[in-house]
Amino acid sequence: MNKVTGLQQNIHQFVLLVFVNGFVGAMIGLERTLLPLLAEQKFGVATATALLSFIAAFGAAKALANYFTGRLSNRLGRKNLLVLGWLLAIPVPFLLFLAPNWSWVVAANVLLGVHQGLSWSSTVIMKIDLVGERQRGFAMGLNEFAGYVSVALTAFATAWLAETWAALNIIFYGGLILSIGGLLLSVIWVKDTRQHVAAEAAESCRAPLQSVFGDTTWRNPNLFAVTQAGLVNNLNDAMVWGLLPLWMQHRGFSLGQIGFALGLYPLVWGISQIVTGRWSDTVSKKQLLMGGMLVQSVGILGYLLAVEWGHFILCSVLLGLGTALVYPVFLATVADNTRPEQRAESIGVFRLWRDLGYVAGALLAGLLSDGWGTETSIGVIGGITGCSAYLIYRNLRDLKPCAGGSSGQYKPALTSVDNT
C-alpha cells in the first residue's frame, strides 16, 4: 500500500479542507430560511413556480459547475478551481443586497451555484485523493458533516437575527465575511492533491470505464443506481427548501419556529454523517442507500399529516436521518466503482445529475403546487423518493475484495451485462 494516501498521513490538509467546506455550506445557509420569505414580502413573487425559479437557477448552475470541475480538475488543478469558486462568491451578497427585482436574485443564485459547484466539488475530490480507499466513507461523512452543519447553523442564526435585524443586511454582511474568509483560506493554505492520484492508480485493480459520462449516468448498474438516487435526493430537497417555509408561515408558525424546524433537517443530516460515513466503510452500501431513501420518503409524506410544531420537528429529524444515510455513501460508492484517473470526472458527472435534481424539484414542486396545491406537491415528491429506493434494490450490487487484493481493493466496476 502506498504511503502517500491516508487520513493520518494527510491530517492537516484534510482538516483544513473540512473547515473550508464549512464556509461553503454557510453560504447556502444564509438563504435557506430567509430568501423564500423575502420573495413574497419584498419582491411580490406571487406563484410557487416563480418563487422556486431561484432554486432552479442555482441547481442548473451548480450542476454544470460540478461537471466541469470533474472534467478539468486533473488538467487545471483542484486548488485553482477552488480559488475560482470563492472569487465568484464575492459578488453574490452585493447582488442580493442591491436587488431591485426578483431577476437579480435569480442571477445571484446562478453565481452562487457556480461557486458551490466549483468549491464543494473541489473539496470533495481533494479529500478522496488524500484518504485513499479504506476510509473513503468516513472522509465523505466528515466533508458533508462540515458543509451541512454549517447550512443548518447559519439557517438557525439568520432566522433568529431576522427577528430584530433586516434580512438583507444579514445576508449581505454574512456573505461578504464568508466569501472573503473562504478565499483567503484557500489561497494561503490549501495545497493541490493531483500527485496523490498517480500513487493510488498504481495499485488500483479496477477496470476503466469505457465512457465516463455514459457509464456513470446509465450503463453501469451500480453507478446508475447511485446517480438516480442523488437526483431524487436533491429533487425533494428543492421542495423542502422552497415550499415548506411558506407553507409553515401560512399555517401560523413564527419565523423562529420555521427556522428551527427546517434548520433541524440539515443539522441532523450533517451531524449524523460522521456516523453513517464511517459505517459505510464496513457495512453494505446498498442497504444504507436503500434504507436512507425510504426514511426520506416517510419523513416527506409525514409533513402531510403534521399539524403541530412538534410534528414538523419529527418529520425534519426523519428527513435528516434519511439523507445522512445516503449522502456520504453516494460519493464513496461512485469512487469505489471508478479508477483513480477517472474518479474526478465520474464524481463530476454524478454531481451534475444530482444537482439537476434541484432544477427538476423546483419545477415539479412549483407546477404541482400552483396547479393542485402544496399537499399534492409534497405527496408526489415523497412517492418519487420511495420509488428511488426500489431502483437501488434492483440495480446496486456491493463490491467484494479483489482476489488476492488488500481489504481496501475491490473488483472492477460492474458493466451493464454483468449484474451478478
N, C-alpha and C positions, 0 to 999 in steps of 0.2 A: 504493500500500500504506500502511495506517495506521501511525503511529509509536508507537502505544500498546502493541501486542503485539510480542513478540520476546524471545529469550533475553537478548541483550545489554542491551536496554533495561530488563529486569526482573531482572537477575542477582542482586541482593542478596536480594530476596524469594524467588526461585527456590531459591537455595542454602539459605536458612532453611527452606523447606518440605521440601527433601530431608533436612535434618537432623532435622526434626520427624518425618518418616516413618520415619527410622531408629529413633526412640523407639517408634513404633507397632509396628514389626516386632519389636523386642526384647521387647515384652510377650508375643508369641506364643512367641518362643524360650525364654522361661522354662519353658514347659510341654512343649516339643517332645520332649525326651528323658525327663524325669523323671515326668510325670504318668501315662503308660501303665504304668510300672513300679510306681508308688505304688498304682495301682488294685488290683493283685494283692497287693502286700506289706502295705500299711497298711489298705486298706478291704475286703479279702477279696472283690473282684469276681471271680466265677468263670467267666463266659462272655464271649466276644468281643463279643456283641451288647450286653450290659450295659456293658462297658468302653467301647465306641465311642459310648455314649449321650452322653458329654460332647462329642464332636466333632459329633454330630448337633445337639445343643442350640446349640453355638457357631455352626454353619453356618446354622441356621434364623434365629437372632437376627441374625447378620451380614447375611444375605441381605435380610431385611426392613429393616434399618437402611440398607443400601445403597440400596434402592428409595426410601425416604422421604427420604434425603439428596438424591438426584437430583430428586425431586419438589419439595422445599422449599428447595433451595439458592438459587434465584432470588428466592424470597419472603422467606426469613428471613436469608439471607446465609451464605456459605461459612464465614467465620470463626466465627460464632455456633455453627454445628453442630460445628465442630472443637473448640471450647472445651467444649461439652456432652459430646462424646465423651470428653474427658480427665476431666471431672468424674465420669463413670460408671465410669471405670477405677479410681479410687481405692479403692472398696470391694473390688475383686477379690482383692488379696493377703490382706486380712483374712478373707474368706470361705474361702479355701483353707487358710490357716494354722489357723483355728479349727474347720474342718470335722469334725464328729463322725461323719459318714457320707458315702456317695458322692453322695447327693442334694444336699448342699451344694456339692460340686464341680461338679455339673451346673448348679446355679443360678449359681455364679460364672462359668461359661462362657457362660451366657446374657448376663450383663452384659458379659463380655469381647467377645462377638460384637457387641453393640450398639456398644460402644466402637470396635471395629475398623471396623465399617461406617460410622459417623459420621466417624471421624478419617481413615481411609485414603481413603475416597471424597472427602472434602473436599479433601485434599491433591492427589489426582488431578485433580479438576475445576479447582482453582486453578492448577495447573501448566499444564494445557491452555489455560486462559484467558490465562495470561501469555505463552506462547511463540508462539501462532498456529499456522498450518498447516504451515509449511515445516520446522519442527524438532520436530514433534509426536512422532514415534517416538523421537527422541533424548531428549526430555523424559520420556517414559514409561519409557525404559530407565534413566535416572538415578533416577527415582522408585522403580521396582521394585528396582533395584540397592540403594538405601539400605535399603528395607524388608527384603529377603530376605537380604542380607548380615548385617543385624542379627539376623534369625532364626537364621542359621547360627552366628554368633559367640557368641550367647547360649546356643544349644544346646550348643556345644563347652564353653563356660565352666561351665555348670551341671553337665554330666556330669563334668567334671574336679573341680569343687569338691565334688560329692557323694561323692567318694572319701573325704573327710575331714570334711565338714560335713553336717548334717541337711538333706535335700532340701527340706522345707517351710520351713526358715529361709531357704534360698537364694531360694525363690520369693517369700517374704514381703518380705524386705528389698529384693530386686531390683525387685519390682513397685512397692513404695512409692516408691523413688527415681525410677523411670522415669515413673510416673504424675504425680507432683508436678512433675518436671522438664519433661515434655511440656506440662502445663497452664501453667506459668509462661512457657515459650517462646511458646505460642500466644496467651496473653492480652496479653503485653507487646509482642511484636514483629511478629506476623503481621498483615497487612492484607488486607481483603477485596478480591476481584477482579471483582465484578459489573460494574464500569464498563468492563472490557475487552471484555465480550460485545457491547455495543452497537456499539463501534467495529469489531469484526470482522464483525458481522451486516450492516453497511452495504456490505461488499464481497463477501459470500457469494453464490455462484451456484447453491447447492443448492435443490432443491425441498423444501418442508416435508413431513414425514411426516404422513399422514392420521391415524394413530393411533400414538403413540409406543410404547405397550406392544405392540400387535399387530404393528406393523412390525418392531420390534426382536426380538420373540420368534419370529415365523414368517413373516410376509407378505413381508418384503423378503429376497430370497435371500442377499444379502451379509451382512445383519445376522443372519439365521438361522444361516448357516454359522459365524459367529463365536460366537454365543450358545451353540449346542450344543457347540462345542469348549471353551468356557470351563467349561461344566457338567462335561464329561467330564474336563477337566484337574483340577478340584478333587475330582471323584469318585475319581480314582486317588491324589490327594494324601492324601485321608482314609484310604485303605487303608495307604499308606506310613507315615503319622503314627501310626495306631492299632495296626496289627498287626506291622509289621516289628521294632520294638524288642523285643517279647515273643518273636517268632519267633527272633531272633538270640540272645536270652538263653537260650531253651530249647535252642539248639544249642551252648551252651557259651561264647559270647563274653562278655568282660568289659564292664562299664559304659563304660569308656573306649573300647573298640573299637566298641561300639554307637554311642556319641555321635559318634565321629569319622566312621564310615561313613555314618550317617544325617544328620549335620550337614553333610557334604560336599555332599550333594544341594542344599540351599538355598544353600550358598556358591557352588557352580559356577553355579547358576541366577542368583543375584544379580549376581555379577561379570560374567558373560557378557552380561547385558542391556545393559550400556553399549555393547557392540559391536552386538548384534542390534537394539537400538532405533535406533541411528544408521543401521544398514544398511537398516532398513525404510523410511527416508525416500527411498531411492534405488533399491531393487530391488522385485521383486514380493512384495507382502504375502501373496498366495495361496501362493506357493512356500514362504515361510518358515513359514506356519501349517501347511500340509500336511506339510512335512518335519519340523517340530517334533513333531507328534502321532505320526508314525511312529517317530521316535527315542525318544520316551517309551515307546511300545509295546514296542520292542526292549529298553529298559532294564528295564521291569517284568517282561517274560517272562524276561529274563536272571536275575532273582532265583531263578527256579525251578531253574536249573542251578548256582547259586552254592553252593560247598562251603567254600572257604577265605575268610578275611577279605578278601584281595585281590580276589576275585570280587565281593563286595558293594561294595567301593570302585569297581570298574569300572562296575557297574550304577548306582550312585549318580551317578557322573560323567555317564553317558549320560542318565539321567533329568533331571539338572540342565541339561545342554545342550539337551535337547529342550524343556524348559519355558522356558528362556531364549529359544528361537526364537519361541515363541508369546506369552509373557506381555505384553511391552510392545506387541506388534503387535495384540493383541486391542483394547486401548483406543484405539490410534491409528486402527484400522480403523473402529470404531464412530464416532469423532469425524469421520472422513473422510466418512461416509455420512449425516451429520445437519447441519442448520443450527445455527449457534451458539446460537440461542434454545432449541432443543430438545435440545442436546447433553447437558446435565447430566442431564435426565430419561432420555434414552436410555442413557447410561452407567449410571444407577441401575438401569434395567431389566436391562441386560446383567449387572451385578454381582449383581442379585437371583438370576438363574438360575445364574450362575457359582457363587455360594456355596451355593445349594441343592444343588450337586454334593457339598458336604461331607455334607449330610443323606443324599442318595442313596448316596454312597460308604460312609458309616458303616453304614447299614442293610444294604446289599448285602454289603459285606465281612463284617460280623458274622454275618449269616444263613448265608452260604456257608461261612464258617469253622467255625461251630458245627455245621452240617449235614454238610459234606463235607470239611472240612479247610482249613488255610491255603493249601496249594498250589492248590486249586481256586479259592479267592478271588483269588489273585494271577493265575492264568491267565485267568479270566473278565474281570477288570478290564483286564488287558493287551490282550485281544482287543477289548473295547469301545473302548479308546483307538485301536487301529488302524482300527476302523470309522469313528471320528470323522474321521480323515484323508480317508477316501473321501467323506464328506459335504461336506467342504471342497472337494475336487476337483470334485464335481458342482454345487455351488451358487455358489461365490465367483467373482466377476469383479473384476479390478483396475480401478480407476477411471483415466480418462485426463484430461489437462488440458482445461478448457473451451476452446471455440473463441474465440480472441482473449483468453483469460484469462492470468493470470500462472502461472508454474510452480507456484505454491502453491495454485492453484484447480483444482477438479475438477468433473466432470459431476455433475448431480443424482443422488441415490441411486437405484439400480435398483428398480423395482416388481416385483411378483410376475408380471406379464405381460411384462416387458421384461427378458429374461435374456441379452441379447446384448452 
